[in-house]
Amino acid sequence: MSMLTPPGMGGKYRITGDKYPRMRRPRRRGRLVVALVGSVAALGLVGWGTLQLIDVFTGNGDEASAAGPTADCATKASPSASASASTAAYPKPARITVNVFNATPRAGLAKKTADELKKRGFKIGDVGNASAEFDKKVKGTGLLLGPTSAVSTSLPVLGTQLAGAEARPDGRKGTDVDLIIGTGFKSLTPKAAADKALAALGKPQPTPSSSKKAC
């Protein structure tokens, strides 16, 4: 009989050997599964966070945000400062001296045109026939000439009085400008239309610059 067998017990209850049987605790598989799932989730979050950081530093985050809801926000136009500042560049007709020359075969156009311009507030300089350089060589309604500085100042103002006239600098010195009547000339722009064009010239439409609207 083994020393492990309790007194009074034998037969089929007799225990042989000299070691106690080892009793193992039942495996807790549920905890292992939960722990495994938790580990996988944690690794996934770490990986996702790493990708987000990479996107931020590489600029892809900006593209993603642009494709998101804010990309649909409407843009609004804001007036540019240059447009409002340019209104002061145009002189009043009373500060512009105009020389009127006739480049057509029709007599009297220069004097008639000069008188009408004077009524509209312009100063009148020389009046007569155009030089040989331009005589019978100006197509269209007319040609406006002046110093380079007049291209964006005096010439646009004078141009409101003669629709379709070409304007260009001729390198002269001084501030006077020329109106050379061309073969297509019939008359100056009607005063009402010219006044409207002159008012619009003094208040140009601002150039819109897009800016994102807050969402």
C-alpha positions as CSV (number, residue, x, y, z in Angstrom):
1,M,0.0,0.0,0.0
2,S,1.2,3.4,-0.8
3,M,1.7,6.0,1.8
4,L,-0.8,8.2,-0.2
5,T,-3.6,5.7,0.4
6,P,-5.8,6.8,3.4
7,P,-6.0,4.2,6.2
8,G,-8.9,1.8,5.7
9,M,-9.1,2.3,2.0
10,G,-7.8,-0.2,-0.5
11,G,-8.9,-2.0,-3.5
12,K,-9.9,0.2,-6.3
13,Y,-9.4,3.2,-4.1
14,R,-5.8,2.3,-3.5
15,I,-3.4,4.9,-4.7
16,T,-0.1,3.8,-5.9
17,G,3.0,5.7,-6.1
18,D,4.6,8.3,-3.9
19,K,3.5,11.6,-5.6
20,Y,0.3,13.7,-5.3
21,P,-1.6,14.2,-8.5
22,R,-1.2,17.7,-9.9
23,M,-4.5,19.6,-10.3
24,R,-4.4,22.3,-13.0
25,R,-6.7,25.2,-13.0
26,P,-9.1,25.4,-16.0
27,R,-7.9,27.6,-18.8
28,R,-9.6,31.0,-19.0
29,R,-9.9,31.2,-22.7
30,G,-12.3,34.1,-22.5
31,R,-9.7,36.4,-20.9
32,L,-7.1,35.4,-23.5
33,V,-9.5,36.3,-26.4
34,V,-10.3,39.6,-24.8
35,A,-6.7,40.4,-24.3
36,L,-5.8,39.4,-27.8
37,V,-8.6,41.6,-29.3
38,G,-7.5,44.5,-27.1
39,S,-4.0,44.2,-28.3
40,V,-5.0,44.2,-31.9
41,A,-7.2,47.2,-31.4
42,A,-4.4,49.1,-29.7
43,L,-2.0,48.3,-32.5
44,G,-4.6,49.5,-35.0
45,L,-5.1,52.9,-33.2
46,V,-1.3,53.4,-33.0
47,G,-1.0,52.7,-36.8
48,W,-3.9,55.0,-37.7
49,G,-2.4,57.8,-35.5
50,T,1.0,57.4,-37.2
51,L,-0.6,57.7,-40.7
52,Q,-2.4,60.9,-39.6
53,L,0.9,62.4,-38.5
54,I,2.5,61.5,-41.8
55,D,-0.4,63.1,-43.7
56,V,0.0,66.3,-41.7
57,F,3.7,66.6,-42.3
58,T,3.5,65.6,-46.0
59,G,0.6,67.9,-46.8
60,N,-2.0,65.2,-47.7
61,G,-4.0,66.4,-44.7
62,D,-4.7,69.6,-46.6
63,E,-6.0,67.7,-49.6
64,A,-8.2,65.6,-47.5
65,S,-9.7,68.6,-45.7
66,A,-10.2,70.3,-49.1
67,A,-12.2,67.4,-50.2
68,G,-14.3,67.4,-47.1
69,P,-17.4,69.5,-46.2
70,T,-15.5,72.8,-46.1
71,A,-14.6,72.4,-49.7
72,D,-18.2,73.1,-50.6
73,C,-18.3,76.4,-48.8
74,A,-19.1,79.3,-51.1
75,T,-16.5,81.8,-51.9
76,K,-17.2,85.5,-51.7
77,A,-15.5,88.3,-53.6
78,S,-13.8,91.1,-51.8
79,P,-12.9,94.4,-53.6
80,S,-9.2,94.8,-54.4
81,A,-7.5,97.8,-53.0
82,S,-5.9,98.7,-56.4
83,A,-9.3,99.2,-58.0
84,S,-10.5,101.7,-55.4
85,A,-7.1,103.5,-55.5
86,S,-7.3,103.9,-59.3
87,T,-10.3,106.1,-59.1
88,A,-8.1,109.1,-58.2
89,A,-6.0,108.6,-61.3
90,Y,-8.5,110.1,-63.8
91,P,-8.4,113.9,-64.1
92,K,-11.5,116.0,-64.6
93,P,-12.1,117.1,-68.2
94,A,-11.4,120.7,-67.2
95,R,-7.8,119.7,-66.5
96,I,-7.3,118.1,-69.9
97,T,-6.1,120.2,-72.9
98,V,-7.1,118.7,-76.2
99,N,-5.7,119.5,-79.6
100,V,-8.2,118.6,-82.4
101,F,-7.0,117.7,-85.9
102,N,-9.0,116.7,-88.9
103,A,-7.5,113.8,-90.9
104,T,-10.5,113.5,-93.3
105,P,-11.4,115.3,-96.6
106,R,-14.4,116.8,-94.9
107,A,-13.9,120.4,-94.0
108,G,-14.9,122.0,-90.7
109,L,-14.9,118.8,-88.6
110,A,-12.0,119.9,-86.3
111,K,-13.6,123.2,-85.4
112,K,-17.1,121.6,-84.8
113,T,-15.6,118.8,-82.7
114,A,-13.5,121.2,-80.7
115,D,-16.5,123.4,-79.9
116,E,-18.5,120.4,-78.7
117,L,-15.6,119.2,-76.5
118,K,-15.3,122.7,-75.0
119,K,-19.0,122.6,-74.1
120,R,-18.4,119.3,-72.3
121,G,-15.7,120.9,-70.1
122,F,-12.5,120.1,-71.9
123,K,-9.8,122.8,-72.5
124,I,-9.0,123.3,-76.2
125,G,-5.6,123.8,-77.6
126,D,-4.7,123.7,-81.3
127,V,-7.4,123.1,-83.9
128,G,-6.8,122.4,-87.6
129,N,-5.9,119.8,-90.2
130,A,-3.8,116.7,-89.3
131,S,-0.2,116.5,-90.3
132,A,0.9,114.6,-93.4
133,E,1.8,111.7,-91.1
134,F,-1.9,111.2,-90.3
135,D,-3.8,113.0,-93.0
136,K,-6.3,110.6,-94.6
137,K,-4.5,107.7,-92.9
138,V,-6.5,107.3,-89.7
139,K,-9.1,104.6,-90.1
140,G,-12.1,104.3,-87.7
141,T,-13.6,107.1,-85.7
142,G,-10.3,108.6,-84.5
143,L,-6.9,108.4,-82.9
144,L,-6.0,109.7,-79.4
145,L,-2.4,110.5,-78.8
146,G,-0.6,111.7,-75.7
147,P,2.4,111.2,-73.4
148,T,2.9,107.8,-71.8
149,S,1.5,109.0,-68.6
150,A,-1.8,109.9,-70.3
151,V,-2.5,106.3,-71.4
152,S,-4.0,105.6,-68.0
153,T,-5.2,109.1,-67.1
154,S,-6.2,111.7,-69.7
155,L,-6.7,109.5,-72.7
156,P,-9.4,107.2,-71.1
157,V,-11.3,110.3,-70.1
158,L,-11.1,111.7,-73.6
159,G,-12.0,108.3,-75.0
160,T,-15.4,108.5,-73.3
161,Q,-16.3,111.2,-75.8
162,L,-15.4,109.3,-78.9
163,A,-16.4,105.6,-78.8
164,G,-14.1,103.3,-80.8
165,A,-11.2,105.6,-81.0
166,E,-7.7,104.1,-80.7
167,A,-5.5,105.5,-77.9
168,R,-1.7,105.2,-77.8
169,P,1.3,107.1,-76.5
170,D,3.6,109.0,-78.9
171,G,6.5,109.8,-76.6
172,R,5.8,113.5,-76.4
173,K,6.6,115.7,-73.4
174,G,4.0,117.8,-71.6
175,T,0.4,116.9,-70.8
176,D,-1.6,118.0,-73.9
177,V,-3.4,115.2,-75.8
178,D,-4.5,115.0,-79.5
179,L,-7.8,113.9,-81.0
180,I,-7.2,113.2,-84.6
181,I,-10.5,112.7,-86.4
182,G,-10.5,109.5,-88.6
183,T,-12.3,108.6,-91.8
184,G,-15.0,106.7,-89.9
185,F,-16.0,109.7,-87.8
186,K,-19.6,110.8,-87.8
187,S,-19.9,112.6,-84.5
188,L,-18.8,112.5,-80.9
189,T,-20.6,110.1,-78.5
190,P,-23.9,111.6,-77.5
191,K,-23.4,113.6,-74.3
192,A,-25.7,111.5,-72.2
193,A,-23.9,108.3,-73.1
194,A,-20.5,110.1,-72.7
195,D,-21.5,111.4,-69.3
196,K,-22.5,107.9,-68.2
197,A,-19.2,106.4,-69.5
198,L,-17.3,109.1,-67.7
199,A,-19.1,108.4,-64.4
200,A,-18.5,104.7,-64.8
201,L,-14.8,105.5,-65.5
202,G,-14.6,107.4,-62.2
203,K,-16.1,104.4,-60.3
204,P,-14.6,101.3,-61.8
205,Q,-15.9,97.9,-60.8
206,P,-13.4,96.3,-58.3
207,T,-11.6,93.2,-59.3
208,P,-13.0,90.4,-57.2
209,S,-10.5,88.3,-55.2
210,S,-11.8,85.0,-54.0
211,S,-11.7,84.3,-50.3
212,K,-13.1,81.3,-48.5
213,K,-16.3,81.8,-46.6
214,A,-16.3,80.5,-43.0
215,C,-18.4,77.4,-42.5
